[in-house]
Amino acid sequence: MDNIQVSTGTSAARIVARLKRDAPDIAARLAAGEFRSARAAGIEAGIVKPESLLTTIRRAWKRMTPAADWFDALSGGCYLAAFRLFRSGQARLCRAADLT
């Protein structure tokens, strides 16, 4: 076994080191090219926690450009209203008419 000294972080090197230590079978599958990335192998092994849908939406909200706001105004406001609900943490089931 390799003596890798990577202590913290979420880099590929850290994930590979943890896989070699905690899940050598998945590390071997990663080395054989079975996984697309070290992160995908880490998720399979339970080392890396996948991002929640809400976190993904919040990240997209922060990157939203004025052009996206313009598109939303043309599409009736549903797109932006849905993101506002998720951003505020008040997401709930509702009819499309409730979003405008």
ROKOL-383839 format. One record per atom (N, C-alpha, C): residue number from 1; residue in three letters; x negated, y, z. Coordinates in steps of 0.02 Angstrom, whole numbers, plus 32768, in hexadecimal, padded with zeros to 4 digits. Layout:
BEGIN
<atom num="NUM" residuo="ALA" u="X" v="Y" w="Z"/>
...
This chain:
BEGIN
<atom num="1" residuo="MET" u="7FD6" v="7FC6" w="8000"/>
<atom num="1" residuo="MET" u="8000" v="8000" w="8000"/>
<atom num="1" residuo="MET" u="7FD4" v="803E" w="8000"/>
<atom num="2" residuo="ASP" u="7FEA" v="8072" w="7FDB"/>
<atom num="2" residuo="ASP" u="7FC4" v="80B0" w="7FD7"/>
<atom num="2" residuo="ASP" u="7FC9" v="80D6" w="8019"/>
<atom num="3" residuo="ASN" u="7F93" v="80F6" w="802C"/>
<atom num="3" residuo="ASN" u="7F93" v="811E" w="8068"/>
<atom num="3" residuo="ASN" u="7FA1" v="8167" w="8055"/>
<atom num="4" residuo="ILE" u="7FE1" v="8178" w="804D"/>
<atom num="4" residuo="ILE" u="7FF5" v="81BB" w="8037"/>
<atom num="4" residuo="ILE" u="8006" v="81E4" w="8074"/>
<atom num="5" residuo="GLN" u="7FEA" v="8220" w="8079"/>
<atom num="5" residuo="GLN" u="7FF6" v="824D" w="80B1"/>
<atom num="5" residuo="GLN" u="8020" v="8288" w="809B"/>
<atom num="6" residuo="VAL" u="8060" v="827E" w="808E"/>
<atom num="6" residuo="VAL" u="808E" v="82B3" w="807D"/>
<atom num="6" residuo="VAL" u="80C1" v="82B3" w="80B5"/>
<atom num="7" residuo="SER" u="80C1" v="82E8" w="80DE"/>
<atom num="7" residuo="SER" u="80E9" v="82E5" w="811B"/>
<atom num="7" residuo="SER" u="812F" v="8300" w="8114"/>
<atom num="8" residuo="THR" u="8138" v="8337" w="80F1"/>
<atom num="8" residuo="THR" u="817B" v="8356" w="80EF"/>
<atom num="8" residuo="THR" u="818C" v="836C" w="80A8"/>
<atom num="9" residuo="GLY" u="81CC" v="837F" w="809F"/>
<atom num="9" residuo="GLY" u="81E1" v="839A" w="805F"/>
<atom num="9" residuo="GLY" u="820D" v="836B" w="8038"/>
<atom num="10" residuo="THR" u="8221" v="8383" w="7FFE"/>
<atom num="10" residuo="THR" u="824D" v="835C" w="7FD3"/>
<atom num="10" residuo="THR" u="822D" v="8351" w="7F8E"/>
<atom num="11" residuo="SER" u="81EC" v="8358" w="7F8A"/>
<atom num="11" residuo="SER" u="81CB" v="834F" w="7F4A"/>
<atom num="11" residuo="SER" u="81CD" v="8306" w="7F35"/>
<atom num="12" residuo="ALA" u="81C0" v="82FB" w="7EF5"/>
<atom num="12" residuo="ALA" u="81BF" v="82B6" w="7EDB"/>
<atom num="12" residuo="ALA" u="818A" v="828D" w="7EFF"/>
<atom num="13" residuo="ALA" u="8151" v="82AC" w="7F0E"/>
<atom num="13" residuo="ALA" u="811B" v="8287" w="7F31"/>
<atom num="13" residuo="ALA" u="8133" v="8271" w="7F76"/>
<atom num="14" residuo="ARG" u="8157" v="829B" w="7F99"/>
<atom num="14" residuo="ARG" u="8171" v="828A" w="7FDB"/>
<atom num="14" residuo="ARG" u="81A4" v="8251" w="7FD6"/>
<atom num="15" residuo="ILE" u="81D0" v="8255" w="7FA5"/>
<atom num="15" residuo="ILE" u="8203" v="8221" w="7F9C"/>
<atom num="15" residuo="ILE" u="81E2" v="81DF" w="7F8B"/>
<atom num="16" residuo="VAL" u="81B0" v="81E0" w="7F60"/>
<atom num="16" residuo="VAL" u="818D" v="81A1" w="7F4E"/>
<atom num="16" residuo="VAL" u="816A" v="8184" w="7F8B"/>
<atom num="17" residuo="ALA" u="814B" v="81AF" w="7FB3"/>
<atom num="17" residuo="ALA" u="812A" v="8197" w="7FF0"/>
<atom num="17" residuo="ALA" u="815C" v="8176" w="801F"/>
<atom num="18" residuo="ARG" u="8195" v="8195" w="8028"/>
<atom num="18" residuo="ARG" u="81C9" v="8178" w="8054"/>
<atom num="18" residuo="ARG" u="81E3" v="8137" w="8037"/>
<atom num="19" residuo="LEU" u="81EB" v="8134" w="7FF5"/>
<atom num="19" residuo="LEU" u="8202" v="80F6" w="7FD6"/>
<atom num="19" residuo="LEU" u="81D0" v="80BE" w="7FE0"/>
<atom num="20" residuo="LYS" u="8190" v="80CD" w="7FD8"/>
<atom num="20" residuo="LYS" u="815D" v="809A" w="7FE2"/>
<atom num="20" residuo="LYS" u="815C" v="8081" w="802A"/>
<atom num="21" residuo="ARG" u="816A" v="80AE" w="8059"/>
<atom num="21" residuo="ARG" u="816A" v="809B" w="809F"/>
<atom num="21" residuo="ARG" u="81AB" v="8078" w="80B4"/>
<atom num="22" residuo="ASP" u="81E4" v="8095" w="80A1"/>
<atom num="22" residuo="ASP" u="8225" v="807D" w="80BB"/>
<atom num="22" residuo="ASP" u="824B" v="804E" w="808C"/>
<atom num="23" residuo="ALA" u="823E" v="8053" w="804B"/>
<atom num="23" residuo="ALA" u="8263" v="8029" w="801C"/>
<atom num="23" residuo="ALA" u="8235" v="8013" w="7FE3"/>
<atom num="24" residuo="PRO" u="8205" v="7FE7" w="7FF2"/>
<atom num="24" residuo="PRO" u="81D4" v="7FD4" w="7FBF"/>
<atom num="24" residuo="PRO" u="81F3" v="7FB4" w="7F81"/>
<atom num="25" residuo="ASP" u="822C" v="7F92" w="7F89"/>
<atom num="25" residuo="ASP" u="824D" v="7F74" w="7F4E"/>
<atom num="25" residuo="ASP" u="8266" v="7FAA" w="7F1E"/>
<atom num="26" residuo="ILE" u="8282" v="7FE0" w="7F38"/>
<atom num="26" residuo="ILE" u="829A" v="8016" w="7F0D"/>
<atom num="26" residuo="ILE" u="825F" v="803C" w="7EF1"/>
<atom num="27" residuo="ALA" u="8228" v="8043" w="7F17"/>
<atom num="27" residuo="ALA" u="81EB" v="8063" w="7EFD"/>
<atom num="27" residuo="ALA" u="81D0" v="803C" w="7EC2"/>
<atom num="28" residuo="ALA" u="81D3" v="7FFB" w="7EC5"/>
<atom num="28" residuo="ALA" u="81BC" v="7FD2" w="7E8D"/>
<atom num="28" residuo="ALA" u="81E9" v="7FDB" w="7E50"/>
<atom num="29" residuo="ARG" u="822A" v="7FE0" w="7E5C"/>
<atom num="29" residuo="ARG" u="8259" v="7FEB" w="7E25"/>
<atom num="29" residuo="ARG" u="824E" v="8030" w="7E05"/>
<atom num="30" residuo="LEU" u="823D" v="8062" w="7E2F"/>
<atom num="30" residuo="LEU" u="822D" v="80A5" w="7E15"/>
<atom num="30" residuo="LEU" u="81EF" v="80A2" w="7DEA"/>
<atom num="31" residuo="ALA" u="81BC" v="8080" w="7E01"/>
<atom num="31" residuo="ALA" u="817D" v="8079" w="7DDB"/>
<atom num="31" residuo="ALA" u="8189" v="8055" w="7D99"/>
<atom num="32" residuo="ALA" u="81B9" v="8027" w="7D98"/>
<atom num="32" residuo="ALA" u="81C9" v="8002" w="7D5B"/>
<atom num="32" residuo="ALA" u="81F3" v="802B" w="7D2A"/>
<atom num="33" residuo="GLY" u="8208" v="8067" w="7D40"/>
<atom num="33" residuo="GLY" u="822F" v="8093" w="7D13"/>
<atom num="33" residuo="GLY" u="8279" v="8088" w="7D15"/>
<atom num="34" residuo="GLU" u="8292" v="8066" w="7D48"/>
<atom num="34" residuo="GLU" u="82D9" v="8058" w="7D4D"/>
<atom num="34" residuo="GLU" u="8302" v="8095" w="7D60"/>
<atom num="35" residuo="PHE" u="82E2" v="80C6" w="7D81"/>
<atom num="35" residuo="PHE" u="8305" v="8103" w="7D96"/>
<atom num="35" residuo="PHE" u="82EE" v="813D" w="7D6C"/>
<atom num="36" residuo="ARG" u="831A" v="816D" w="7D63"/>
<atom num="36" residuo="ARG" u="830B" v="81A8" w="7D3B"/>
<atom num="36" residuo="ARG" u="82DA" v="81D7" w="7D5E"/>
<atom num="37" residuo="SER" u="82DD" v="81D8" w="7DA1"/>
<atom num="37" residuo="SER" u="82B2" v="8204" w="7DC8"/>
<atom num="37" residuo="SER" u="82A7" v="81E7" w="7E0E"/>
<atom num="38" residuo="ALA" u="8277" v="8204" w="7E31"/>
<atom num="38" residuo="ALA" u="826B" v="81EF" w="7E76"/>
<atom num="38" residuo="ALA" u="82A8" v="8201" w="7EA1"/>
<atom num="39" residuo="ARG" u="82C8" v="8238" w="7E92"/>
<atom num="39" residuo="ARG" u="8304" v="824C" w="7EB7"/>
<atom num="39" residuo="ARG" u="833C" v="8218" w="7EAF"/>
<atom num="40" residuo="ALA" u="8346" v="81FF" w="7E72"/>
<atom num="40" residuo="ALA" u="8379" v="81CC" w="7E66"/>
<atom num="40" residuo="ALA" u="836A" v="818D" w="7E8E"/>
<atom num="41" residuo="ALA" u="832B" v="817A" w="7E91"/>
<atom num="41" residuo="ALA" u="8317" v="8140" w="7EB8"/>
<atom num="41" residuo="ALA" u="8321" v="814D" w="7F03"/>
<atom num="42" residuo="GLY" u="8312" v="818B" w="7F18"/>
<atom num="42" residuo="GLY" u="831C" v="819D" w="7F5E"/>
<atom num="42" residuo="GLY" u="8365" v="819B" w="7F72"/>
<atom num="43" residuo="ILE" u="8391" v="81B0" w="7F45"/>
<atom num="43" residuo="ILE" u="83D9" v="81AD" w="7F53"/>
<atom num="43" residuo="ILE" u="83EE" v="8164" w="7F59"/>
<atom num="44" residuo="GLU" u="83D6" v="813A" w="7F2C"/>
<atom num="44" residuo="GLU" u="83E6" v="80F2" w="7F2F"/>
<atom num="44" residuo="GLU" u="83D0" v="80D3" w="7F71"/>
<atom num="45" residuo="ALA" u="8396" v="80E9" w="7F8A"/>
<atom num="45" residuo="ALA" u="837A" v="80CD" w="7FC8"/>
<atom num="45" residuo="ALA" u="8399" v="80ED" w="8006"/>
<atom num="46" residuo="GLY" u="83BE" v="8124" w="7FFD"/>
<atom num="46" residuo="GLY" u="83DA" v="8146" w="8037"/>
<atom num="46" residuo="GLY" u="83AA" v="8177" w="8058"/>
<atom num="47" residuo="ILE" u="8373" v="8186" w="8037"/>
<atom num="47" residuo="ILE" u="8342" v="81B5" w="8052"/>
<atom num="47" residuo="ILE" u="8356" v="81FC" w="8042"/>
<atom num="48" residuo="VAL" u="8371" v="8207" w="8006"/>
<atom num="48" residuo="VAL" u="8386" v="8249" w="7FF0"/>
<atom num="48" residuo="VAL" u="83D2" v="824C" w="7FF2"/>
<atom num="49" residuo="LYS" u="83EC" v="8281" w="800F"/>
<atom num="49" residuo="LYS" u="8434" v="828B" w="8013"/>
<atom num="49" residuo="LYS" u="844C" v="82AF" w="7FD5"/>
<atom num="50" residuo="PRO" u="847B" v="8293" w="7FB1"/>
<atom num="50" residuo="PRO" u="8494" v="82B6" w="7F75"/>
<atom num="50" residuo="PRO" u="84B9" v="82F6" w="7F88"/>
<atom num="51" residuo="GLU" u="84B6" v="8327" w="7F5D"/>
<atom num="51" residuo="GLU" u="84D6" v="8367" w="7F68"/>
<atom num="51" residuo="GLU" u="8522" v="8360" w="7F64"/>
<atom num="52" residuo="SER" u="8546" v="8382" w="7F90"/>
<atom num="52" residuo="SER" u="858F" v="837F" w="7F8E"/>
<atom num="52" residuo="SER" u="85AA" v="83A9" w="7F55"/>
<atom num="53" residuo="LEU" u="85E7" v="839B" w="7F41"/>
<atom num="53" residuo="LEU" u="8607" v="83C1" w="7F0B"/>
<atom num="53" residuo="LEU" u="860E" v="840A" w="7F1F"/>
<atom num="54" residuo="LEU" u="861E" v="8416" w="7F5E"/>
<atom num="54" residuo="LEU" u="8627" v="845B" w="7F75"/>
<atom num="54" residuo="LEU" u="85E5" v="8482" w="7F70"/>
<atom num="55" residuo="THR" u="85AD" v="8463" w="7F81"/>
<atom num="55" residuo="THR" u="856C" v="8484" w="7F7B"/>
<atom num="55" residuo="THR" u="855D" v="8494" w="7F32"/>
<atom num="56" residuo="THR" u="856D" v="8466" w="7F05"/>
<atom num="56" residuo="THR" u="8563" v="8471" w="7EBD"/>
<atom num="56" residuo="THR" u="858C" v="84AC" w="7EA5"/>
<atom num="57" residuo="ILE" u="85CB" v="84B0" w="7EBB"/>
<atom num="57" residuo="ILE" u="85F6" v="84E7" w="7EA7"/>
<atom num="57" residuo="ILE" u="85DD" v="8529" w="7EC3"/>
<atom num="58" residuo="ARG" u="85C7" v="8529" w="7F01"/>
<atom num="58" residuo="ARG" u="85AC" v="8566" w="7F1E"/>
<atom num="58" residuo="ARG" u="856E" v="857E" w="7EFA"/>
<atom num="59" residuo="ARG" u="8543" v="8551" w="7EE6"/>
<atom num="59" residuo="ARG" u="8507" v="8564" w="7EC1"/>
<atom num="59" residuo="ARG" u="851A" v="8581" w="7E7D"/>
<atom num="60" residuo="ALA" u="854B" v="8563" w="7E5C"/>
<atom num="60" residuo="ALA" u="8562" v="857D" w="7E1C"/>
<atom num="60" residuo="ALA" u="8581" v="85C2" w="7E25"/>
<atom num="61" residuo="TRP" u="85A4" v="85CC" w="7E5B"/>
<atom num="61" residuo="TRP" u="85C3" v="860E" w="7E69"/>
<atom num="61" residuo="TRP" u="858D" v="8644" w="7E6E"/>
<atom num="62" residuo="LYS" u="8557" v="8635" w="7E8F"/>
<atom num="62" residuo="LYS" u="8521" v="8667" w="7E97"/>
<atom num="62" residuo="LYS" u="8501" v="8678" w="7E54"/>
<atom num="63" residuo="ARG" u="8500" v="8648" w="7E25"/>
<atom num="63" residuo="ARG" u="84E3" v="8654" w="7DE3"/>
<atom num="63" residuo="ARG" u="8514" v="8671" w="7DB2"/>
<atom num="64" residuo="MET" u="8553" v="8678" w="7DC6"/>
<atom num="64" residuo="MET" u="8586" v="8690" w="7D98"/>
<atom num="64" residuo="MET" u="8574" v="86D6" w="7D7F"/>
<atom num="65" residuo="THR" u="8576" v="86DF" w="7D3E"/>
<atom num="65" residuo="THR" u="8563" v="871E" w="7D1F"/>
<atom num="65" residuo="THR" u="85A0" v="8749" w="7D12"/>
<atom num="66" residuo="PRO" u="8596" v="878A" w="7D03"/>
<atom num="66" residuo="PRO" u="85CF" v="87B3" w="7CEF"/>
<atom num="66" residuo="PRO" u="85F3" v="8798" w="7CB2"/>
<atom num="67" residuo="ALA" u="85CF" v="8775" w="7C85"/>
<atom num="67" residuo="ALA" u="85EF" v="8757" w="7C4B"/>
<atom num="67" residuo="ALA" u="8622" v="8722" w="7C61"/>
<atom num="68" residuo="ALA" u="8611" v="86FD" w="7C95"/>
<atom num="68" residuo="ALA" u="8640" v="86CB" w="7CAE"/>
<atom num="68" residuo="ALA" u="867D" v="86ED" w="7CCC"/>
<atom num="69" residuo="ASP" u="8674" v="8726" w="7CED"/>
<atom num="69" residuo="ASP" u="86AD" v="874C" w="7D07"/>
<atom num="69" residuo="ASP" u="86D9" v="8764" w="7CCE"/>
<atom num="70" residuo="TRP" u="86BA" v="877A" w="7C97"/>
<atom num="70" residuo="TRP" u="86E0" v="8791" w="7C5D"/>
<atom num="70" residuo="TRP" u="8708" v="8757" w="7C3F"/>
<atom num="71" residuo="PHE" u="86E9" v="871C" w="7C39"/>
<atom num="71" residuo="PHE" u="870C" v="86E1" w="7C1F"/>
<atom num="71" residuo="PHE" u="8746" v="86D0" w="7C4C"/>
<atom num="72" residuo="ASP" u="873C" v="86D5" w="7C8D"/>
<atom num="72" residuo="ASP" u="8771" v="86C5" w="7CBC"/>
<atom num="72" residuo="ASP" u="87AC" v="86F5" w="7CB4"/>
<atom num="73" residuo="ALA" u="879D" v="8734" w="7CA9"/>
<atom num="73" residuo="ALA" u="87D4" v="8765" w="7CA0"/>
<atom num="73" residuo="ALA" u="87FD" v="8754" w="7C62"/>
<atom num="74" residuo="LEU" u="87DB" v="873C" w="7C2E"/>
<atom num="74" residuo="LEU" u="87FF" v="8729" w="7BF1"/>
<atom num="74" residuo="LEU" u="8827" v="86E8" w="7BF9"/>
<atom num="75" residuo="SER" u="880F" v="86BC" w="7C25"/>
<atom num="75" residuo="SER" u="8830" v="867B" w="7C2C"/>
<atom num="75" residuo="SER" u="8867" v="867B" w="7C60"/>
<atom num="76" residuo="GLY" u="8878" v="86B5" w="7C7B"/>
<atom num="76" residuo="GLY" u="88B0" v="86B9" w="7CA9"/>
<atom num="76" residuo="GLY" u="889C" v="86B8" w="7CF2"/>
<atom num="77" residuo="GLY" u="885D" v="86B6" w="7D02"/>
<atom num="77" residuo="GLY" u="8848" v="86BB" w="7D47"/>
<atom num="77" residuo="GLY" u="8842" v="867A" w="7D6D"/>
<atom num="78" residuo="CYS" u="8854" v="8642" w="7D51"/>
<atom num="78" residuo="CYS" u="8853" v="8603" w="7D76"/>
<atom num="78" residuo="CYS" u="880D" v="85ED" w="7D8A"/>
<atom num="79" residuo="TYR" u="87DE" v="85F7" w="7D5C"/>
<atom num="79" residuo="TYR" u="8799" v="85E1" w="7D68"/>
<atom num="79" residuo="TYR" u="877B" v="8605" w="7DA4"/>
<atom num="80" residuo="LEU" u="877F" v="8647" w="7DA4"/>
<atom num="80" residuo="LEU" u="8761" v="866E" w="7DD9"/>
<atom num="80" residuo="LEU" u="8787" v="8664" w="7E1B"/>
<atom num="81" residuo="ALA" u="87C9" v="865F" w="7E18"/>
<atom num="81" residuo="ALA" u="87F0" v="8655" w="7E55"/>
<atom num="81" residuo="ALA" u="87DF" v="8613" w="7E76"/>
<atom num="82" residuo="ALA" u="87D4" v="85DF" w="7E4F"/>
<atom num="82" residuo="ALA" u="87C2" v="859E" w="7E6B"/>
<atom num="82" residuo="ALA" u="877E" v="85A2" w="7E8E"/>
<atom num="83" residuo="PHE" u="874E" v="85C5" w="7E6F"/>
<atom num="83" residuo="PHE" u="870D" v="85CD" w="7E8F"/>
<atom num="83" residuo="PHE" u="8712" v="85F6" w="7ECE"/>
<atom num="84" residuo="ARG" u="873C" v="8629" w="7ECE"/>
<atom num="84" residuo="ARG" u="8745" v="8652" w="7F0A"/>
<atom num="84" residuo="ARG" u="8761" v="8628" w="7F43"/>
<atom num="85" residuo="LEU" u="8790" v="85FC" w="7F34"/>
<atom num="85" residuo="LEU" u="87AB" v="85D0" w="7F68"/>
<atom num="85" residuo="LEU" u="8775" v="85A4" w="7F85"/>
<atom num="86" residuo="PHE" u="874B" v="8586" w="7F5B"/>
<atom num="86" residuo="PHE" u="8716" v="855A" w="7F74"/>
<atom num="86" residuo="PHE" u="86E2" v="8582" w="7F9A"/>
<atom num="87" residuo="ARG" u="86D2" v="85BD" w="7F82"/>
<atom num="87" residuo="ARG" u="869F" v="85E6" w="7FA3"/>
<atom num="87" residuo="ARG" u="86B6" v="85FC" w="7FE8"/>
<atom num="88" residuo="SER" u="86F5" v="860B" w="7FEF"/>
<atom num="88" residuo="SER" u="870E" v="8622" w="8030"/>
<atom num="88" residuo="SER" u="8719" v="85E8" w="8060"/>
<atom num="89" residuo="GLY" u="8715" v="85AA" w="8048"/>
<atom num="89" residuo="GLY" u="8721" v="8571" w="8073"/>
<atom num="89" residuo="GLY" u="876A" v="8562" w="807D"/>
<atom num="90" residuo="GLN" u="8795" v="8583" w="8056"/>
<atom num="90" residuo="GLN" u="87DD" v="8579" w="805D"/>
<atom num="90" residuo="GLN" u="87FA" v="8550" w="8024"/>
<atom num="91" residuo="ALA" u="87D2" v="8523" w="8009"/>
<atom num="91" residuo="ALA" u="87E9" v="84FA" w="7FD1"/>
<atom num="91" residuo="ALA" u="8824" v="84D0" w="7FE8"/>
<atom num="92" residuo="ARG" u="8856" v="84CE" w="7FBE"/>
<atom num="92" residuo="ARG" u="8891" v="84A6" w="7FCD"/>
<atom num="92" residuo="ARG" u="88B2" v="8493" w="7F8B"/>
<atom num="93" residuo="LEU" u="88DF" v="8463" w="7F8E"/>
<atom num="93" residuo="LEU" u="8904" v="8451" w="7F52"/>
<atom num="93" residuo="LEU" u="8939" v="8486" w="7F45"/>
<atom num="94" residuo="CYS" u="893D" v="849C" w="7F07"/>
<atom num="94" residuo="CYS" u="896F" v="84CE" w="7EF7"/>
<atom num="94" residuo="CYS" u="8980" v="84C9" w="7EAD"/>
<atom num="95" residuo="ARG" u="89B6" v="84EA" w="7E9A"/>
<atom num="95" residuo="ARG" u="89CA" v="84EC" w="7E54"/>
<atom num="95" residuo="ARG" u="899F" v="8520" w="7E30"/>
<atom num="96" residuo="ALA" u="8999" v="8519" w="7DEF"/>
<atom num="96" residuo="ALA" u="8972" v="8549" w="7DC8"/>
<atom num="96" residuo="ALA" u="898F" v="8590" w="7DCF"/>
<atom num="97" residuo="ALA" u="89D0" v="8596" w="7DD7"/>
<atom num="97" residuo="ALA" u="89F0" v="85D8" w="7DDE"/>
<atom num="97" residuo="ALA" u="89DA" v="85FA" w="7E1F"/>
<atom num="98" residuo="ASP" u="89C6" v="85D3" w="7E51"/>
<atom num="98" residuo="ASP" u="89B1" v="85EF" w="7E91"/>
<atom num="98" residuo="ASP" u="896B" v="860F" w="7E8C"/>
<atom num="99" residuo="LEU" u="8945" v="85FE" w="7E59"/>
<atom num="99" residuo="LEU" u="8900" v="8616" w="7E53"/>
<atom num="99" residuo="LEU" u="88FC" v="865B" w="7E34"/>
<atom num="100" residuo="THR" u="8930" v="8673" w="7E13"/>
<atom num="100" residuo="THR" u="892C" v="86B4" w="7DF1"/>
<atom num="100" residuo="THR" u="8947" v="86EB" w="7E1C"/>
